[in-house]
Amino acid sequence: MVLCSIMTGKGFADLAILGDFSMAWLGLVMLFFIVVLGKKWLGEEFDLPYNTIGGFVGAFVPYLIVITTSCIPKWSLLAGILGWIVGAFASGYVIGDGGGGDYS
């Protein structure tokens, strides 16, 4: 079993621009913006229970596990998005949104 390192690029087949290694890093950036913009659009505008910390943990932990074990950025991004949905909304229902962000 080959493990891939997102920090060094070891194990990735293509280290070129827009190869597997750079797509793995781009997936992290995409997940960051999904979590942050999800808080604004889904949490505040649609008034859904949204936990930001749960969203970050739910998005990045499955992403890093899948990218390390499979070296496939597409499946890792899918795992990160599914983890974000579970982490942000399930923990928002269970724990709450933390009470932050309401300035009125």
Contact map, one row per residue, 1 for C-alpha under 8 A:
11100000000000000000000000000000000000000000000000000000000000000000000000000000000000000000000000000000
11110000001000000000000000000000000000000000000000000000000000000000110000000000000000000000000000000000
11111000001000000000000000000000000000000000000000000000000000000001111000000000000000000000000000000000
01111100111100000000000000000000000000000000000000000000000000000011111000000000000000000000000000000000
00111111111100000000000000000000000000000000000000000000000000000001000000000000000000000000000000000000
00011111110000000000100110000000000000000000000000000000000000000011000000000000000000000000000000000000
00001111100000000000000000000000000000000000000000000000000000000000000000000000000000000000000000000000
00001111110000000000000000000000000000000000000000000000000000000000000000000000000000000000000000000000
00011111111100100000100000000000000000000000000000000000000000000000000000000000000000000000000000000000
00011101111100000000000000000000000000000000000000000000000000000000000000000000000000000000000000000000
01111000111110000000000000000000000000000000000000000000000000000000001000000000000000000000000000000000
00011000111111100001100000000000000000000000000000000000000000000000001000000000000000000000000000000000
00000000001111100001000000000000000000000000000000000000000000000000000000000000000000000000000000000000
00000000000111110011100000000000000000000000000000000000000000000000000000000000000000000000000000000000
00000000100111111011110000000000000000000000000000000000000000000000000000000000000000000000000000000000
00000000000001111111110000000000000000000000000000000000000000000000000000000000000000000000000000000000
00000000000000111110010000000000000000000000000000000000000000000000000000000000000000000000000000000000
00000000000000011111111000000000000000000000000000000000000000000000000000000000000000000000000000000000
00000000000001111111111000000000000000000000000000000000000000000000000000000000000000000000000000000000
00000000000111110111111100000000000000000000000000000000000000000000001110000000000000000000000000000000
00000100100101110111111110000000000000000000000000000000000000000000000000000000000000000000000000000000
00000000000000111111111111000000000000000000000000000000000000000000000000000000000000000000000000000000
00000000000000000111111111100000000000000000000000000000000000000000000010000000000000000000000000000000
00000100000000000001111111110000000000000000000000000000000000000010000110000000000000000000000000000000
00000100000000000000111111111000000000000000000000000000000000000000000000000000000000000000000000000000
00000000000000000000011111111100000000000000000000000000000000000000000000000000000000000000000000000000
00000000000000000000001111111110000000000000000000000000000000000000000010011000000000000000000000000000
00000000000000000000000111111111000000000000000000000000000100000000000000000000000000000000000000000000
00000000000000000000000011111111100000000000000000000000000000000000000000000000000000000000000000000000
00000000000000000000000001111111110000000000000000000000000000000000000000000000000000000000000000000000
00000000000000000000000000111111111000000000000000000000001100000000000000001001100000000000000000000000
00000000000000000000000000011111111100000000000000000001000000000000000000000000000000000000000000000000
00000000000000000000000000001111111111000000000000000000000000000000000000000000000000000000000000000000
00000000000000000000000000000111111111000000000000000000000000000000000000000000000000000000000000000000
00000000000000000000000000000011111111100000000000010011001000000000000000000000000100000000000000000000
00000000000000000000000000000001111111110000000000010000000000000000000000000000000000000000000000000000
00000000000000000000000000000000111111111100000000000000000000000000000000000000000000000000000000000000
00000000000000000000000000000000111111111110000000000000000000000000000000000000000000000000000000000000
00000000000000000000000000000000001111111111000001110000000000000000000000000000000000000000000000000000
00000000000000000000000000000000000111111111100000000000000000000000000000000000000000000000000000000000
00000000000000000000000000000000000011111111110000000000000000000000000000000000000000000000000000000000
00000000000000000000000000000000000011111111111101000000000000000000000000000000000000000000000000000000
00000000000000000000000000000000000001111111111111000000000000000000000000000000000000000000000000000000
00000000000000000000000000000000000000111111111100000000000000000000000000000000000000000000000000000000
00000000000000000000000000000000000000011111111000000000000000000000000000000000000000000000000000000000
00000000000000000000000000000000000000001111111100000000000000000000000000000000000000000000000000000000
00000000000000000000000000000000000000000111111110000000000000000000000000000000000000000000000000000000
00000000000000000000000000000000000000000111011111000000000000000000000000000000000000001000000000000000
00000000000000000000000000000000000000000010001111100000000000000000000000000000000000001001100110000000
00000000000000000000000000000000000000100110000111110010000000000000000000000000000000011011100110000000
00000000000000000000000000000000000000100000000011111110000000000000000000000000000000111011001111000000
00000000000000000000000000000000001100100000000001111111000000000000000000000000000000010000000010000000
00000000000000000000000000000000000000000000000000111111100000000000000000000000000000010000000000000000
00000000000000000000000000000000000000000000000000111111110000000000000000000000000100111011000000000000
00000000000000000000000000000000001000000000000001111111111000000000000000000000001111111000000000000000
00000000000000000000000000000001001000000000000000011111111100000000000000000000000100110000000000000000
00000000000000000000000000000000000000000000000000001111111110000000000000000000000100100000000000000000
00000000000000000000000000000000000000000000000000000111111111000000000000000001001111110000000000000000
00000000000000000000000000000010001000000000000000000011111111100000000000000011111110100000000000000000
00000000000000000000000000010010000000000000000000000001111111110000000000000001001100000000000000000000
00000000000000000000000000000000000000000000000000000000111111111000000000000001001000000000000000000000
00000000000000000000000000000000000000000000000000000000011111111100000000010011001000000000000000000000
00000000000000000000000000000000000000000000000000000000001111111110000000011011000000000000000000000000
00000000000000000000000000000000000000000000000000000000000111111111000000010000000000000000000000000000
00000000000000000000000000000000000000000000000000000000000011111111100000000000000000000000000000000000
00000000000000000000000000000000000000000000000000000000000001111111111100110010000000000000000000000000
00010100000000000000000100000000000000000000000000000000000000111111111110110000000000000000000000000000
00111100000000000000000000000000000000000000000000000000000000011111111000000000000000000000000000000000
01110000000000000000000000000000000000000000000000000000000000001111111000000000000000000000000000000000
01110000000000000000000000000000000000000000000000000000000000000111111100000000000000000000000000000000
00110000001100000001000000000000000000000000000000000000000000000111111110000000000000000000000000000000
00000000000000000001000100000000000000000000000000000000000000000110011111110000000000000000000000000000
00000000000000000001001100100000000000000000000000000000000000000010001111111000000000000000000000000000
00000000000000000000000000000000000000000000000000000000000000000000000111111100000000000000000000000000
00000000000000000000000000000000000000000000000000000000000000000110000111111110000000000000000000000000
00000000000000000000000000100000000000000000000000000000000001110110000111111111000000000000000000000000
00000000000000000000000000100010000000000000000000000000000000100000000011111111100000000000000000000000
00000000000000000000000000000000000000000000000000000000000000000000000001111111110000000000000000000000
00000000000000000000000000000000000000000000000000000000001001100100000000111111111000000000000000000000
00000000000000000000000000000010000000000000000000000000011111100000000000011111111100000000000000000000
00000000000000000000000000000010000000000000000000000000001000000000000000001111111110000000000000000000
00000000000000000000000000000000000000000000000000000000001000000000000000000111111111000000000000000000
00000000000000000000000000000000000000000000000000000010011111000000000000000011111111100000000000000000
00000000000000000000000000000000001000000000000000000111111100000000000000000001111111110000000000000000
00000000000000000000000000000000000000000000000000000010011000000000000000000000111111111100000000000000
00000000000000000000000000000000000000000000000000000010010000000000000000000000011111111110000000000000
00000000000000000000000000000000000000000000000000100111111000000000000000000000001111111111000000000000
00000000000000000000000000000000000000000000000001111111010000000000000000000000000111111111000000000000
00000000000000000000000000000000000000000000000111100110000000000000000000000000000011111111100000000000
00000000000000000000000000000000000000000000000000000000000000000000000000000000000011111111110000000000
00000000000000000000000000000000000000000000000001100100000000000000000000000000000001111111111100000000
00000000000000000000000000000000000000000000000011100100000000000000000000000000000000111111111110000000
00000000000000000000000000000000000000000000000011000000000000000000000000000000000000001111111110000000
00000000000000000000000000000000000000000000000000000000000000000000000000000000000000000111111100000000
00000000000000000000000000000000000000000000000000100000000000000000000000000000000000000011111111000000
00000000000000000000000000000000000000000000000011100000000000000000000000000000000000000011111111100000
00000000000000000000000000000000000000000000000011110000000000000000000000000000000000000001101111110000
00000000000000000000000000000000000000000000000000100000000000000000000000000000000000000000001111110000
00000000000000000000000000000000000000000000000000000000000000000000000000000000000000000000000111111100
00000000000000000000000000000000000000000000000000000000000000000000000000000000000000000000000011111100
00000000000000000000000000000000000000000000000000000000000000000000000000000000000000000000000000111110
00000000000000000000000000000000000000000000000000000000000000000000000000000000000000000000000000111111
00000000000000000000000000000000000000000000000000000000000000000000000000000000000000000000000000001111
00000000000000000000000000000000000000000000000000000000000000000000000000000000000000000000000000000111
